[in-house]
Amino acid sequence: MTEMIQADMSANVWKILVAVGDPVIADEPLMILESMKMEIPVVHSESGTVIAVHVAEGQSVGIGQPLVEVSAQ
């Protein structure tokens, strides 16, 4: 099963911590967003594998925009 992780708020992509093919551990940060000078980690609640990264560092994202796609193990 594949799950799309989306932005919960308007923000800037500050740092991407994963790449396609990387394993993901539950609750491990996938990327960090920045909004109003606050760093917001983006996590996934289940373990799996990154199958797509839909944004780039420095990019602005809006609510509901796809960030990362993860396949469940």
Contacts in CASP RR format, 6 or more apart in sequence:
PFRMAT RR
TARGET T0000
AUTHOR 0000-0000-0000
METHOD contacts of the structure
MODEL  1
MTEMIQADMSANVWKILVAVGDPVIADEPLMILESMKMEIPVVHSESGTV
IAVHVAEGQSVGIGQPLVEVSAQ
1 71 0 8 1.000
1 72 0 8 1.000
2 51 0 8 1.000
2 69 0 8 1.000
2 70 0 8 1.000
2 71 0 8 1.000
2 72 0 8 1.000
3 44 0 8 1.000
3 46 0 8 1.000
3 69 0 8 1.000
3 70 0 8 1.000
3 71 0 8 1.000
3 72 0 8 1.000
4 66 0 8 1.000
4 68 0 8 1.000
4 69 0 8 1.000
5 30 0 8 1.000
5 42 0 8 1.000
5 44 0 8 1.000
5 66 0 8 1.000
5 67 0 8 1.000
5 68 0 8 1.000
5 69 0 8 1.000
5 70 0 8 1.000
6 63 0 8 1.000
6 64 0 8 1.000
6 65 0 8 1.000
6 66 0 8 1.000
6 67 0 8 1.000
7 33 0 8 1.000
7 42 0 8 1.000
7 61 0 8 1.000
7 62 0 8 1.000
7 63 0 8 1.000
7 64 0 8 1.000
7 65 0 8 1.000
7 67 0 8 1.000
8 63 0 8 1.000
8 64 0 8 1.000
9 33 0 8 1.000
9 35 0 8 1.000
9 40 0 8 1.000
9 62 0 8 1.000
9 63 0 8 1.000
10 35 0 8 1.000
10 60 0 8 1.000
10 61 0 8 1.000
10 62 0 8 1.000
10 63 0 8 1.000
11 33 0 8 1.000
11 34 0 8 1.000
11 35 0 8 1.000
11 40 0 8 1.000
11 60 0 8 1.000
11 61 0 8 1.000
11 62 0 8 1.000
12 33 0 8 1.000
12 34 0 8 1.000
12 35 0 8 1.000
12 58 0 8 1.000
12 59 0 8 1.000
12 60 0 8 1.000
12 61 0 8 1.000
13 31 0 8 1.000
13 33 0 8 1.000
13 34 0 8 1.000
13 55 0 8 1.000
13 56 0 8 1.000
13 57 0 8 1.000
13 58 0 8 1.000
13 59 0 8 1.000
13 60 0 8 1.000
13 61 0 8 1.000
13 67 0 8 1.000
14 31 0 8 1.000
14 32 0 8 1.000
14 33 0 8 1.000
14 34 0 8 1.000
14 39 0 8 1.000
14 57 0 8 1.000
14 58 0 8 1.000
15 31 0 8 1.000
15 32 0 8 1.000
15 57 0 8 1.000
16 30 0 8 1.000
16 31 0 8 1.000
16 53 0 8 1.000
16 55 0 8 1.000
16 56 0 8 1.000
16 57 0 8 1.000
17 29 0 8 1.000
17 30 0 8 1.000
17 31 0 8 1.000
17 32 0 8 1.000
18 24 0 8 1.000
18 30 0 8 1.000
18 31 0 8 1.000
18 50 0 8 1.000
18 53 0 8 1.000
18 68 0 8 1.000
19 50 0 8 1.000
19 53 0 8 1.000
20 50 0 8 1.000
20 51 0 8 1.000
20 52 0 8 1.000
20 53 0 8 1.000
21 49 0 8 1.000
21 50 0 8 1.000
21 51 0 8 1.000
22 49 0 8 1.000
22 50 0 8 1.000
23 47 0 8 1.000
23 48 0 8 1.000
23 49 0 8 1.000
23 50 0 8 1.000
24 30 0 8 1.000
24 44 0 8 1.000
24 46 0 8 1.000
24 47 0 8 1.000
24 48 0 8 1.000
24 49 0 8 1.000
24 50 0 8 1.000
24 70 0 8 1.000
25 47 0 8 1.000
26 44 0 8 1.000
26 45 0 8 1.000
26 46 0 8 1.000
26 47 0 8 1.000
27 43 0 8 1.000
27 44 0 8 1.000
27 45 0 8 1.000
28 43 0 8 1.000
28 44 0 8 1.000
29 41 0 8 1.000
29 42 0 8 1.000
29 43 0 8 1.000
30 42 0 8 1.000
30 43 0 8 1.000
30 44 0 8 1.000
30 50 0 8 1.000
30 67 0 8 1.000
30 68 0 8 1.000
30 70 0 8 1.000
31 41 0 8 1.000
31 42 0 8 1.000
31 55 0 8 1.000
31 67 0 8 1.000
31 68 0 8 1.000
32 39 0 8 1.000
32 40 0 8 1.000
32 41 0 8 1.000
32 42 0 8 1.000
33 39 0 8 1.000
33 40 0 8 1.000
33 41 0 8 1.000
33 42 0 8 1.000
33 61 0 8 1.000
34 40 0 8 1.000
42 67 0 8 1.000
42 68 0 8 1.000
44 68 0 8 1.000
44 70 0 8 1.000
46 70 0 8 1.000
46 72 0 8 1.000
46 73 0 8 1.000
47 72 0 8 1.000
47 73 0 8 1.000
48 70 0 8 1.000
48 71 0 8 1.000
48 72 0 8 1.000
48 73 0 8 1.000
49 70 0 8 1.000
49 71 0 8 1.000
49 73 0 8 1.000
50 68 0 8 1.000
50 69 0 8 1.000
50 70 0 8 1.000
51 69 0 8 1.000
51 70 0 8 1.000
51 71 0 8 1.000
52 68 0 8 1.000
52 69 0 8 1.000
53 67 0 8 1.000
53 68 0 8 1.000
53 69 0 8 1.000
54 65 0 8 1.000
54 66 0 8 1.000
54 67 0 8 1.000
54 68 0 8 1.000
54 69 0 8 1.000
55 61 0 8 1.000
55 65 0 8 1.000
55 66 0 8 1.000
55 67 0 8 1.000
61 67 0 8 1.000
END
